[in-house]
């Protein structure tokens, strides 16, 4: 965190090599500081706050900007410094949370062709489906196709399912990869990598439990 101050009569110099966004950010910084605001830069979120205290009227002003934006995320005054500090903390925490989510979404894809994924769903019963990765698409997508399974049922309406690699069901589909190795099948259905043991160079996939009623 860096706090900046400028003298009121200080002039700014814009370099021809600066792009438009950089020039606008410099001008924004200059104008606000010359209006008696104190600038505080937060390097971890690439953002800046500008604060000004009117103690006589109990007004504590805040302008908050992400990056070099000209439009402020926050542009208010508060009746105490404490309330303003709370607003800044909440604003920073929200940006950190958003950045963490974006970084998670951008995590490198780690699944490979022929990997097996599974989904679990259902309300009154537990449904298990298996999918096989058939192709890598672009940087963050895959082509998958559902595969059949070997089913071992018990007498209590439960059982185990094991995937039959290469025994495809239906049509293949392109899906987005998130968090490196998860695949979004639908709006509320995510496929996860199925655990396996590597025996003599061959992947032996684990079984998954399921329930069935009616």
C-alpha positions in Angstrom: 0.0 0.0 0.0 1.5 3.3 -1.1 0.2 6.8 -0.1 0.8 9.7 -2.6 0.8 13.4 -2.0 1.4 16.3 -4.5 1.9 20.0 -4.1 -1.0 22.0 -5.4 1.0 23.9 -8.0 2.8 20.7 -9.2 2.5 20.1 -12.9 2.3 16.7 -14.7 4.1 15.5 -17.8 2.6 13.0 -20.1 5.0 11.0 -22.2 4.2 10.3 -25.8 5.0 6.6 -25.1 2.2 6.4 -22.5 -1.0 4.8 -23.8 -4.4 6.5 -23.5 -5.4 4.6 -20.4 -2.1 5.4 -18.6 -2.5 9.1 -19.5 -6.1 9.2 -18.2 -5.0 7.5 -15.0 -2.2 10.1 -14.5 -4.6 13.0 -15.1 -7.2 11.5 -12.7 -4.6 11.1 -10.0 -3.3 14.7 -10.6 -6.8 16.3 -10.5 -8.0 14.5 -7.4 -4.8 15.1 -5.4 -4.9 18.8 -6.3 -8.5 18.8 -4.9 -7.0 18.0 -1.5 -7.5 14.2 -1.8 -4.9 11.8 -0.5 -4.2 8.9 -2.9 -3.5 5.4 -1.5 -2.5 2.7 -4.0 -3.1 -1.0 -3.3 -0.7 -3.0 -5.4 -2.2 -6.3 -4.6 -5.5 -5.4 -6.3 -4.1 -2.8 -8.7 -6.5 -0.1 -7.4 -6.4 3.3 -5.8 -8.5 5.2 -3.2 -8.7 8.9 -2.7 -9.7 10.3 0.6 -10.5 13.8 2.0 -11.5 14.7 5.5 -13.9 17.5 6.3 -13.6 17.3 10.1 -15.7 20.4 10.8 -18.7 19.0 9.0 -18.0 15.3 9.9 -17.8 14.3 6.3 -15.1 11.9 5.3 -15.0 11.6 1.5 -13.9 8.5 -0.5 -13.4 7.8 -4.2 -12.2 4.4 -5.2 -11.0 3.2 -8.6 -9.9 -0.1 -10.1 -6.8 0.1 -12.3 -6.8 3.2 -14.5 -10.6 3.5 -14.7 -12.1 6.9 -14.9 -15.4 5.8 -13.4 -15.3 5.4 -9.6 -16.4 2.2 -7.9 -17.2 4.2 -4.8 -17.9 7.9 -4.7 -19.4 8.7 -1.3 -18.8 10.5 2.0 -19.2 9.0 5.5 -19.9 10.4 8.9 -16.8 8.9 10.4 -13.4 7.6 9.4 -14.3 4.2 10.8 -17.2 3.8 8.5 -15.1 4.9 5.6 -12.3 2.4 6.5 -15.0 -0.4 6.7 -16.2 0.6 3.2 -12.6 0.4 1.8 -12.0 -3.0 3.5 -15.2 -4.4 2.0 -14.4 -3.0 -1.4 -10.9 -4.5 -1.3 -12.1 -7.9 0.0 -14.6 -8.0 -2.9 -11.9 -7.4 -5.5 -9.6 -10.0 -3.9 -12.5 -12.5 -4.0 -13.2 -11.7 -7.6 -9.6 -12.0 -8.6 -9.2 -15.3 -6.8 -12.2 -16.7 -8.7 -10.8 -15.5 -12.0 -7.5 -17.1 -11.3 -9.2 -20.3 -10.4 -11.1 -20.3 -13.7 -7.8 -19.7 -15.5 -6.0 -22.6 -13.9 -4.2 -24.7 -16.5 -6.1 -27.7 -17.9 -4.6 -30.9 -16.5 -7.0 -33.6 -17.8 -5.9 -35.6 -20.9 -7.4 -37.6 -23.7 -8.9 -40.9 -22.5 -9.3 -39.7 -18.9 -12.5 -40.8 -17.3 -14.8 -38.4 -15.4 -17.9 -39.0 -13.3 -21.0 -37.1 -12.2 -23.2 -37.8 -9.2 -26.7 -36.5 -8.9 -30.3 -37.3 -8.2 -32.9 -36.4 -5.5 -34.4 -39.6 -4.1 -31.6 -41.8 -5.5 -27.9 -41.4 -6.3 -27.2 -41.5 -10.1 -23.6 -42.1 -11.3 -22.6 -41.4 -14.9 -19.2 -41.8 -16.6 -17.6 -39.7 -19.4 -14.5 -40.2 -21.4 -12.3 -37.3 -22.7 -12.0 -37.9 -26.5 -10.3 -34.7 -27.5 -8.7 -31.5 -26.1 -10.3 -28.4 -27.6 -8.6 -25.0 -27.5 -6.9 -24.1 -24.2 -9.8 -24.6 -21.7 -12.3 -27.0 -23.3 -12.6 -30.7 -24.0 -14.7 -33.1 -26.1 -16.3 -35.8 -24.0 -18.7 -38.6 -24.5 -20.7 -40.7 -22.0 -19.5 -44.3 -21.6 -21.4 -47.3 -20.3 -20.6 -49.1 -17.0 -20.4 -52.5 -15.4 -23.0 -52.6 -12.6 -22.9 -54.8 -9.5 -26.1 -54.5 -7.5 -26.8 -55.4 -3.9 -30.0 -56.6 -2.3 -30.5 -53.3 -0.5 -31.1 -51.1 -3.7 -27.4 -50.0 -3.7 -24.5 -51.1 -5.9 -21.3 -50.2 -7.6 -20.6 -48.9 -11.1 -17.3 -49.2 -12.9 -16.7 -47.4 -16.2 -16.2 -49.3 -19.5 -13.6 -47.2 -21.2 -14.2 -46.9 -25.0 -17.8 -48.1 -24.8 -19.4 -44.9 -25.9 -23.1 -43.9 -25.5 -24.7 -41.2 -27.6 -23.0 -38.2 -29.1 -19.8 -36.4 -28.1 -20.0 -32.8 -26.8 -17.6 -29.9 -26.2 -17.5 -28.7 -22.6 -15.6 -26.0 -20.6 -12.9 -27.0 -18.1 -12.8 -25.2 -14.8 -10.3 -25.5 -11.9 -7.9 -27.4 -14.1 -9.7 -30.8 -14.2 -13.5 -30.2 -13.7 -15.9 -30.2 -16.6 -19.2 -28.4 -16.6 -21.8 -30.8 -18.0 -24.8 -28.6 -17.2 -25.9 -25.6 -15.2 -25.7 -27.6 -11.9 -23.8 -30.7 -12.9 -20.0 -30.9 -12.8 -17.9 -33.9 -13.9 -14.9 -34.8 -11.7 -11.8 -36.9 -12.5 -12.3 -40.6 -11.5 -9.6 -42.0 -9.3 -7.5 -44.9 -10.7 -4.6 -47.2 -10.0 -1.9 -47.6 -12.6 -1.1 -51.3 -13.0 1.4 -52.4 -15.6 1.0 -49.1 -17.4 -2.8 -49.4 -17.5 -5.3 -47.2 -15.6 -7.7 -49.3 -13.5 -10.5 -46.9 -12.5 -12.3 -47.1 -9.2 -15.9 -48.0 -8.8 -18.6 -45.5 -7.5 -21.5 -46.3 -5.3 -25.1 -45.6 -6.4 -28.6 -46.1 -5.0 -31.8 -47.0 -6.8 -35.4 -46.9 -5.5 -38.6 -48.1 -7.1 
